Amino acid sequence: MRREEEARPSRLKEMLHPLAQDVRFALRMLMKRPVFTITAVLCLALGIGANTAIFSVVESVLLRPLPYPHSDRLVDLTTVDPKYGKNGVSPAQFLAWREQCRSFEGLAAWNWQNFTVTGRGEPLWVRGAVVSPSLFGVLGVSPALGRGFLPSEERPGHAPVAILSWRLFRNDFASDAKVVGTTLKLNGIPTMIVGVMPSGFGFPEGAALWVPPENLVPRWLFAPPGEDPRTNWMEYFSVIGRLKPGVAAGEARAEAQAVFQRSPGVPGDVARQTIAAGVPFASLVQKVRPTILVLYGTVCLVLLIACANVVNLLLALAEERRREFAVRLALGAGRWRLVRQLLTESVLLALLGGGLGCLMALWGVAALAHWGPQDIPRITQVSVNPWILLYLFGVCLATGLLFGLLPALRSSRIDLSEWLKEGTPASAGRHTGATRSALVIAEVALALVVAVEAGLLAASFRRLQEVHLGFDPSHVLSMRISLPPPAYPSAETIAGLTRQILERARAIPGVQAASLASPMPVGGWVIAVNSLMKTGNVLGKGMQQMQIFRAVSPGYFQVLRIPAVKGRVFDDRDGSGAPPVAVINETMARQFWPGGNAIGQLICPAFDNHNGHPVYREIVGIVGDVRGIDPAREPMPEIDVPYAQCRGRRVTSVMQGLWLNLRTGSDPLSLARAAKAAVWSADKELPITDVKTMDQIVAGLLARQRFDALLLGLFALLALLLAALGIYGVTAYSAAQRTHEIGIRMAVGADPAGILRLVARRGMALVLAGGCLGLIGVFSLTRLLRGLLYGVSPLDPVAIAIAGFLLAAVSLLACTMPARRAARLDPMAALRRDG
Amino acid sequence: MTSESGELIRLESVSKVFVTDEVETHALANVHLAVHPGEFLCVAGPSGCGKSTLLSIMGLLDSPTSGSYRLQGREVSTLSPRERPRLRNHQIGFIFQAFNLIGDLTVYENVELPLTYRGISSAERKRRATEALEKVGMGHRRSHYPTQLSGGQQQRVAVARALVGEPAILLADEPTGNLDSQNGEQAMNLLRDLHQAGATLCLVTHDPRYAQYAERTVQLFDGVIVDEA
């Protein structure tokens, strides 16, 4: 005894040595059973890989804070209209807050702005932002090259300056540091580049160029010429602020609300608004949150199925190793020691699965960043970062313990005297058989839930595809032309350009018709206005619902084949000197003139004024509804007006983004080069972007739904495969255990078909039980999908039936394979096996 | 270490009843048995007479339904499940009919196994396992796996594993049952040599040839000791 005590190693060694021994033995055990190891590692890799890839989206989109110092102190300030919800912020509000609020270290306003960069090869179109000079300071980011904006650079009369993003600097200026200090033409105005922001910076997301207000953009962005910006209540800014340390967002909101309420001259419709302060971009994230959470929930189910499979494999292996466990226990291993050794094996297995899963996740994350729908914020920034690796490690440990614990506990509770005798005890495998069957039932149930989910999303996507968009997208080429405001400052100058472009485009061989629209009717953004109605001589009140405003050229309806329902569409009669006219869509006619008497009525879109006087337009036609923004949503009321009759500053700004649509007789893209040449023949400095067929644009409308359906379809396939593997394993194991019985049955006259039925029946009974349990899951879980479905009930019987049929087919295949093998057994060999 | 009476093992009125589906099977009934240090005892009897059950109880693999079991003077029939493995590891060495070597471990690792559960140093384990293997003449096969050995060699390794922990008693359950007569003889000679070197042995067998190796034989029939010679 004394000798043993002297030989006892140090405490650390005492702890580490058995662990090292367990790991060594576990590795050897896994290597000696390659089929088991490969199957289990693949199951886990698929489950963990899919789970990690989707969690990286959760982390990037839902959890990751903004990449700025102390980003928890950044808040968005917005106005909230009781009727229309969240709105932008007006210059008057912003300036009042900036001067009077004490809760903020700094406040910055910003607004998207498109820029044309000329003077360096082909004209470049860049999406950037007009920002108050304080923006970079508020965010806590300094330029990598050059300097930021000076406070004085937001005041009128200052020399125009701009700052480039690192991406623009690298891709379009060849990372030439000499660009700082040089002068480029932005929107036709010579502008000095004063800095380059660091790599990865892009606020708002995707912005590539920043300018302060009062240069390069219409002066009315802060205030119309000669007007005090403190009286400009048009709400087109977004505002971000940095709270002082210790100040809560609620306190800041209350202060902003108080400042707002005591501001002089607040118009009546603005005064009813309240102020909200929240996490920046929360509303964007809010929109995609349900989709991402459903995807994450689904991959968790897939991981559970994978774990159940591995538990099944381990239980089968544990049966095989029972005698080994008995020997270890007989030689003095405590129960915990054995459990620890088996858990070491399962965690090692999980780590191997996690390693392979990590490679799969890397691939999956790259695919998600590349092909993921762009309306998911920060999708391009999805990556496997250290946090994700930590998550992965946690998942490995958790799954290792989850699937290892049951077999380990089971294995440590055995009747030693029974197992150490010669031969296998009659009770062997009975309990694990029941557990393994229960696991397969659970796997089938989970797989059914995932398959039904995928089926519902696929059905919903199909319904969306079947939605009639209200126009004919085939054989249409579309491109965006961005007009530099200085070169095209008025509606008249733009109207002249549109005439030239249309004349030249129509002359291209293969072009059947050409038209222009501002903005694009499909896939772009909308200009929402409120209009006044005039009935007789009585000026109507503002309408109850906002309307889409669009300026179009003659031929617009013909090119897109939007049908005229009543009255007429625009033609050459509707020139600049003719009486102002408008065409409305069916929804607008129905909502505002339910009596069917819309034709001949007078309306005045809020944008539409000439020298400050409202322009009343006669409704001359009603056209079909176009579902161009979201096919799942009911169309909004829409007012279309002819380019030639557009007047006023705000309409001009709308017209500065032109979309050229060409109906062609052949492949639309084959005419792209000629179409661009036609535009450049009118003005060689016009940037042309987004050259696509209308079919491509329409496909983009459903990109997210397609992506969701595809991804869930993939996970459903994975779930079915894993469940099939589990069914196969249990049926094969059960058949192997019944070899002796099968031999006896054959000896007394059972034919192979009977044996096949006998074995397959057991597997299919589990599938049936799993299917019933799965239906309960379907009834309780698919309700969560309601918000993602269009035209399909969460309990759609067709989707459930198809998923059930697929599951049954895959399961039958999985059952039949071991059943066929059993049916081909040699009865004599089977009888020689132990009963 | 022995009890005050000089007995290594003392069983008093030990019974074992198995209950399955309302059927009670009396595997052992009122068994009294004592084993002294250095003794070579044989438990003989026909199949199903309760020999292995008796050995399982003596080896702390099972507990009696009633009665008393004292090992080195200590009552062990009521030991907790946590105490049993430790006592088994230190005081009892098993030799099974089916050898029960672990196929994934080498000969050396199989022999070393009981020592790893004691938490003693690697060097000490190596010394003792090598010594045990040399004692049974298997030192040259230390790196082999059990499947690479003959039945006789596997049983020698099993004996080495039983010896390595220097237990108070070796329990051998039909150690020749899976061996041919020549290897069976060799295995029994090895046990006899161990006994002559001072080991206490309890052998379970139904073969009268091997029962003769023991100093004392108890005959078991239907769970009752019917004869002692």
Interface residues (C-beta under 8 A of the other chain):
Chain A: R3 E4 A7 R8 P9 K13 E14 H17 P18 Q21 F25 R28 M29 K32 R323 E324 A326 V327 R328 L329 A330 L331 G332 A333 G334 R335 R337 L416 S417 L420 K421 E422
Chain B: S52 T53 S56 G59 L61 D62 P81 R82 P85 R86 R88 N89 H90 F94 F96 Q97 A98 N100 L101 I102 G103 D104 L105 L113 P114 T116 Y117 R118 G119 I120 S121 S122 A123 E124 R161 G165 D173 E174 G177 N178
